């Protein structure tokens, strides 16, 4: 088989959820948007529900429908995108809770689905989703009279504990919500780690569940094993891959492995990334192609049938550094061509 | 709906195939690996078969099985990865033709599937897949006696017509194959454009079918429409998005649109990319998040419900420039969360 194998440890995801839940006194939800950060929304949500999670968050109503099918009735499923034009049948049939982002969305919601549960999303400074302070002031009384199930906002800089934006957004959120009856939520993984001031009634971890920074102690969740198609000797002066961008300076031994940027191995990481052949770290050489990557396996004693790109030796954040991005994008880029194997919780 | 819509023009794919086929006298195959560059392997292969393509190329045997299901018996389906350990049942049951890359693969093939069709892949200098000249010399007689259906190699620098590597690989391929009876193939899209010397008996276009460079006259194939969730006024000094990386210098009007790097909108393009609101080009501001992007819509007169990231105003190659990559990676990154709409050929 030339098909790579992505192993997803549902037990580790649940353990990470429990560890984050133990940090705060309130309820701990779970963010499963973007197909649970690429790891399989249905399976991940089911495992987390079995572990005790009762509230789930997605970006789109369509994603909420997938989660509802996996979980059945019972758990609360909140939609960050709110109530968009045309969403009413999805929200109603799958019993989803839109996080209302604007007066427009509020009007749409009460007109299309009177009495249907909703939450409120407030903008505390990120200027991305949610009502501005002035908009909220105008709507607040009438919205609260309809009993929102959650009032939330989102931090822009929670990955940087010392960033002044955190305290600014905390203060703004207090100003916008102090004294209300509805449960409140401000923090995802980063805010959970910032401490009790940021926890309110519900936290909403995402990346921490999936083994990524800023949750330093997260258990790793994914490992990726890539088959070796062939190994060849390359003479000094010969090039490897597209554009002749890598030229051997000395006699080299090059493995061609069976994955590429079509599998979400971001092309930009080529010049800086490594794979592991057993216990030996091996440099990627030449440009990453769509389905294939060249690797310098000169130092490898016994060449294995597969190499490891993610796993025991290399985390999503290390790989993200090589690609000039963040672990989140490494996860959400993971391709559909992998065989996915799940380790149960 | 907050779900973005990706429209794929199968008619344009077929027209591009016909245009590339008209450039050469031999057979023109079609590369449909990586889920037809992200556009849907089954639908694309079916449309191309209806347009007249008889030979299809994939990277993995598993992909070949998908194509066989879509096409039924008849067309030839070649697997670039060759015959890997464990592939025999897939190759046999789906009647796939492995492109044998090494003596090891040749031995595996004749042992596991004696008499089953195969092709030969030669390395003419890219050092990625295929037999080296010395390996080929050792195997040539016995391999040719088994009547391979195709003998092929692949160009490393065909996107650069003046690169000396092209002539070098052409000469090497001639040296390795002149005088054999089996049909020969050297070129994908780039080599097809290089001219008749590079065509041999079969060309194998991939990117040109899907509207990308180096086929300058390719019809565009994809368009991507992203819903606007909300629009807000932002005061000078306020920031937008994660990490406060963008700060408004003047009073601004910012739209939040419903797609992000989880949809394959590569995070690195943020500082350089634009979307189109009707006929107005609008700059992306702040970091691209997983599901959301901020856009400066100040210049827009009548704000539409959706904006265009790919389509009439902006090609995959223009977007690739913004991301520091190539059009191929823009295509293969296109996310699974889009609603896909097909325009028939």
Interface residues (C-beta under 8 A of the other chain):
Chain A: X1 X2 X3 X33 X34 X35 X37 X38 X59 X60 X61 X62 X63 X80 X81 X82 X84 X85 X86 X87 X101 X102 X104 X105 X123 X125 X126 X127 X128 X129 X132 X156 X157 X159 X160 X163 X165 X227 X229 X230 X232 X234 X238 X239 X240 X241 X242 X243 X244 X254 X256 X258 X261 X262 X264 X266 X267 X268 X286 X289 X290 X291 X292 X294 X305 X324 X325 X326 X328 X329 X332 X333 X336 X337
Chain B: X1 X2 X3 X33 X34 X35 X37 X38 X59 X60 X61 X62 X63 X80 X81 X82 X84 X85 X86 X87 X101 X102 X104 X105 X123 X125 X126 X127 X128 X129 X132 X156 X157 X159 X160 X163 X165 X227 X229 X230 X232 X234 X238 X239 X240 X241 X242 X243 X244 X254 X256 X258 X260 X261 X262 X264 X266 X267 X268 X286 X289 X290 X291 X292 X294 X305 X324 X325 X326 X328 X329 X332 X333 X336 X337
